[in-house]
């Protein structure tokens, strides 16, 4: 089975959502070629009055994403929010019977684990029989906190445990996507050198001093994580409302804080190294069977409501087998003309384990 997965990460800086974010989901949002959209946001407005309202109603960002994607046949499968960190998983309606074991987790790392302004939220599920995990993180800021970023990431991985199945931890899944405002900075060079390199499009000069690129070669916790080339300018920090890097008194150095990486579960054959994967056109294998290919990795520089620019990536997941027998099948009359027509019959697979939690629902399309 081949599955197209589109991931977006954006630190929205407590901003009110813009009127239209359709372009954020790429040029093919309307043609159904994408199977799943995954949206990871950071710094969603979480003032007390906002949070009380969001408990009673959907938050503005979730509403906007649903309003944008649902008309094209996508359904919100999972959502998890921890203060300002929000994760949304959308799938094509036709895939719903084959997304099972959906679970979400959140881990606070702010103020020593007591505050959820920093940390990670995840959603995991089996997709056509293969365990996949999506992890959206907001790690500590500032150049000096590299070690704290690594510690927090390790803490998130340790604390997030799921029930049932073989994939109980994040890294036990066949495929893990790790993304968010990871807050890694560019070492050594001063702000003028960084801006000069950006202006003259000499981005490879900056890649060598990017903290995450360096850490991938030294930190065992990052072993196996792969990222495409950063062929777009640093996405932080901009003056809000502009395309100009920070001109405030703080003059923060531009950096690629907003990232999307992936990792395949270790099996008998080793995961290719970062460089080897790049040479193969950003394709990686799991035991010679499951394959992940990254097609697009880009920023969306047109958005100016935040001091960060959004980043997106498109992946194709190739799985060696496909669990495509639904656990339950519904038989419904095509048209209901009178009350007596409104009946639904269903059959369940022989392997189905009945539970008191089972339920059947009928939704009106468009689904929300």
C-alpha positions in Angstrom: 0.0 0.0 0.0 1.2 3.5 -0.8 0.0 6.3 1.4 0.6 10.1 0.9 1.1 12.0 4.2 1.3 15.8 4.3 2.7 17.3 7.5 2.6 21.0 8.5 4.3 22.6 11.5 3.8 26.2 12.6 4.5 28.3 15.7 1.6 30.7 15.4 2.8 33.1 18.1 -0.6 33.4 19.8 -2.0 35.0 16.7 -5.6 35.0 15.5 -5.8 32.7 12.5 -5.9 34.3 9.1 -9.0 34.0 7.0 -7.6 31.5 4.5 -4.9 28.8 5.0 -5.7 26.7 2.0 -2.3 27.2 0.4 -0.7 25.8 3.6 -1.8 22.3 2.5 -0.2 22.4 -0.9 -1.5 22.7 -4.5 -3.2 19.2 -4.4 -5.5 19.7 -1.4 -8.6 19.5 -3.6 -7.7 16.5 -5.8 -7.7 13.9 -3.1 -4.1 12.7 -3.8 -3.1 13.2 -0.2 -4.3 10.5 2.2 -3.6 12.1 5.5 -2.9 15.7 6.7 -1.1 16.2 10.0 -1.0 19.6 11.5 1.3 20.5 14.4 0.9 24.0 15.9 2.8 25.7 18.8 1.9 28.8 20.8 -1.8 28.6 20.1 -3.3 31.3 22.3 -3.9 29.7 25.7 -4.8 32.6 27.9 -7.2 31.6 30.7 -10.3 33.2 29.0 -9.4 31.5 25.7 -8.9 28.1 27.3 -12.3 28.2 29.0 -14.0 29.0 25.7 -12.0 26.3 23.9 -13.1 23.7 26.5 -16.7 24.4 25.6 -16.1 24.9 21.8 -13.4 23.9 19.3 -10.5 26.4 19.3 -10.2 28.7 16.3 -7.3 26.9 14.7 -9.1 23.5 14.8 -12.2 25.1 13.4 -10.2 26.7 10.5 -8.4 23.5 9.7 -11.7 21.6 9.7 -13.4 24.3 7.6 -10.5 24.0 5.1 -10.1 20.2 4.8 -13.5 18.7 5.5 -15.1 20.0 2.3 -12.5 18.0 0.4 -13.5 14.7 2.1 -11.1 14.7 5.1 -12.2 13.8 8.6 -10.6 14.8 11.9 -9.4 11.4 13.2 -7.5 12.6 16.3 -6.7 15.8 18.1 -4.6 16.5 21.2 -3.9 19.8 22.8 -1.6 20.7 25.7 -1.9 24.5 26.4 -0.4 26.0 23.3 0.7 22.8 21.6 -1.9 21.4 19.3 -1.9 18.3 17.0 -4.6 17.5 14.5 -4.7 14.3 12.3 -7.0 14.3 9.3 -7.7 11.3 7.0 -9.6 10.7 3.9 -13.0 9.4 4.8 -12.5 6.1 2.9 -9.5 5.2 5.1 -11.4 5.4 8.4 -12.1 1.6 8.8 -8.4 0.9 8.5 -7.1 3.4 11.1 -7.2 1.5 14.4 -5.9 1.8 17.9 -5.9 5.6 17.8 -4.4 7.0 21.0 -3.0 10.3 22.0 -0.5 11.4 24.6 1.0 14.6 26.0 4.1 15.3 28.1 4.7 18.6 29.8 8.3 19.7 30.2 7.9 23.4 31.0 8.8 24.5 34.6 10.3 21.1 35.3 7.3 19.2 34.0 4.5 21.2 35.6 3.7 23.6 32.8 2.5 22.6 29.3 3.9 25.6 27.3 6.7 23.3 26.3 6.7 19.6 25.7 5.2 17.1 23.2 1.8 15.8 22.0 1.5 12.7 20.0 -1.1 10.6 18.1 -0.5 7.0 17.2 -2.5 4.5 15.3 -2.2 1.4 13.1 -2.6 2.4 9.4 -3.6 -0.5 7.3 -2.0 -2.7 9.9 1.2 -0.7 10.4 1.9 1.2 13.6 2.6 4.9 12.9 3.3 7.8 15.4 3.1 11.5 14.9 4.9 13.6 17.6 4.6 17.4 17.7 7.1 19.1 20.1 7.8 22.6 21.4 11.3 22.4 22.9 13.1 25.1 25.0 14.2 28.3 23.3 17.6 30.1 23.2 21.0 29.2 21.9 22.4 28.2 25.3 19.7 25.5 25.9 20.8 22.9 23.5 21.4 20.3 26.3 18.0 21.1 27.7 16.4 20.5 24.3 18.0 17.1 24.1 17.0 16.2 27.7 13.4 17.3 27.1 13.1 15.2 23.9 14.5 12.2 25.7 12.0 12.8 28.6 9.1 13.0 26.1 10.1 9.7 24.5 10.4 8.0 27.9 7.1 9.2 29.3 4.9 8.6 26.3 3.6 5.1 26.5 0.6 3.6 24.7 -1.6 0.7 25.6 -1.9 -2.6 23.8 -0.1 -3.9 20.7 3.6 -4.2 20.3 4.3 -0.5 19.8 4.1 0.8 23.4 6.7 3.5 23.1 7.1 6.2 20.4 10.2 4.6 18.9 8.5 1.1 18.7 6.4 2.3 15.8 7.3 1.3 12.2 7.4 4.9 11.3 7.7 8.0 13.6 7.3 11.6 12.3 8.9 14.1 14.7 8.2 17.8 14.0 7.5 21.1 15.7 9.3 24.2 16.9 12.3 22.2 18.0 14.2 25.5 18.6 17.6 24.4 17.4 19.8 27.4 16.5 22.9 28.2 14.3 26.1 28.1 16.3 29.2 30.3 16.0 28.3 32.7 13.2 27.1 36.2 14.3 23.8 37.6 13.0 25.5 39.5 10.1 27.2 36.4 8.7 23.9 34.4 9.0 21.9 37.1 7.2 24.6 37.5 4.6 24.5 33.7 3.9 20.7 33.8 3.6 20.7 36.9 1.3 23.3 35.3 -1.0 21.6 31.9 -0.9 24.6 30.2 0.7 22.5 28.0 2.9 24.9 25.0 3.0 27.3 27.2 4.9 24.7 27.4 7.7 23.7 23.8 7.7 27.2 22.8 9.0 26.6 24.9 12.2 23.0 24.0 12.7 22.6 22.5 16.2 20.3 19.7 15.1 22.5 18.6 12.2 25.5 18.5 14.6 23.5 16.7 17.3 22.3 14.0 14.9 26.0 12.9 14.7 26.6 13.0 18.4 23.4 12.2 20.3 22.4 8.5 20.4 18.7 9.5 21.0 18.7 11.0 17.5 20.1 7.9 15.8 18.0 7.0 12.8 16.2 10.3 12.5 16.3 11.6 8.9 15.6 15.1 7.5 15.6 16.5 4.0 17.9 19.3 3.0 17.0 22.7 4.3 16.7 24.4 0.9 14.6 27.2 2.3 15.7 30.2 4.4 15.6 30.0 8.2 11.9 30.3 9.4 12.6 32.3 12.6 12.7 35.1 13.7 10.7 37.7 11.7 9.1 41.0 12.6 5.4 40.1 12.8 3.5 41.3 9.7 6.7 41.4 7.5 9.3 39.2 5.7 12.1 41.0 7.6 14.3 39.2 10.1 14.2 40.5 13.7 15.0 44.2 13.9 14.1 44.5 17.6 16.6 45.3 20.3 17.1 41.6 20.9 18.1 41.0 17.3 17.6 37.2 17.4 19.7 35.3 14.9 17.8 33.7 12.1 17.5 29.9 12.6 15.7 26.8 11.3 13.7 26.3 14.5 10.8 24.6 12.7 11.6 21.1 11.5 10.1 17.8 10.2 12.0 14.6 10.6 11.2 10.9 10.3 12.5 7.6 11.6 12.0 4.0 10.7 12.0 1.3 13.4 15.2 -0.6 13.7 15.1 -4.2 12.4 17.6 -6.7 11.3 19.0 -4.4 8.6 20.3 -1.0 9.8 18.6 2.2 9.0 20.6 4.1 6.3 22.7 7.0 7.6 21.5 10.6 7.0 23.9 11.1 4.1 23.2 7.8 2.5 19.5 8.5 2.7 20.0 11.9 1.0 22.0 10.3 -1.8 19.2 7.8 -2.4 16.7 10.7 -3.0 15.5 10.8 0.6 14.2 7.3 0.6 14.7 5.0 3.6 13.8 1.4 4.3 12.6 -0.7 7.2 14.0 -4.2 6.9 14.0 -3.9 3.1 10.2 -3.6 3.2 8.6 -0.4 4.5 9.8 2.6 2.6 9.4 6.3 3.3 10.1 8.9 0.6 10.1 12.6 1.1 8.9 14.5 -1.9 8.6 18.1 -0.7 10.2 20.0 2.2 9.5 23.7 2.1 8.5 26.8 4.0 5.5 29.0 3.4 7.0 32.5 3.5 3.8 34.3 2.6 2.3 34.1 6.1 3.2 37.0 8.3 0.9 36.7 11.4 3.7 35.1 13.5 7.4 35.6 14.0 7.8 32.0 12.5 7.0 30.8 9.0 5.1 27.5 8.6 7.0 24.5 7.2 5.5 21.5 5.4 6.6 18.2 4.0 5.0 15.5 1.8 5.9 11.9 2.3 4.9 8.7 0.6 4.7 5.6 2.8 5.1 2.3 1.1 4.0 -0.7 3.3 4.8 -4.3 2.4 1.3 -5.6 3.2 -2.1 -4.1 3.6 -4.8 -4.9 6.3 -7.8 -3.9 4.3 -10.6 -6.0 5.7 -12.8 -3.8 7.8 -13.7 -5.1 11.3 -17.4 -4.2 10.6 -19.3 -3.6 7.4 -22.5 -1.7 7.2 -25.4 -2.4 4.8 -27.5 0.7 4.3 -30.3 1.4 1.8 -29.1 4.0 -0.6 -32.0 6.3 -0.1 -34.3 6.8 2.9 -37.7 7.9 1.7 -39.7 7.0 4.7 -39.0 6.2 8.4 -39.2 2.5 7.8 -36.2 2.7 5.4 -34.0 4.1 8.1 -32.4 0.8 9.1 -28.7 -0.2 9.1 -27.5 -3.8 9.2 -23.9 -4.7 10.0 -21.7 -7.7 10.1 -18.5 -8.1 12.0 -15.3 -10.0 11.1 -14.9 -13.4 12.7 -11.7 -12.2 14.4 -13.5 -9.2 16.0 -13.3 -9.0 19.8 -16.6 -7.5 20.9 -16.5 -4.9 23.6 -19.0 -2.9 25.7 -17.3 0.2 24.1 -18.5 -0.7 20.6 -20.7 1.8 18.9 -22.1 2.5 15.4 -22.5 6.0 14.2 -24.0 7.5 11.1 -22.6 10.9 10.0 -23.9 13.4 7.6 -21.4 14.3 5.0 -19.7 16.9 5.1 -18.0 15.3 8.2 -16.7 17.3 11.1 
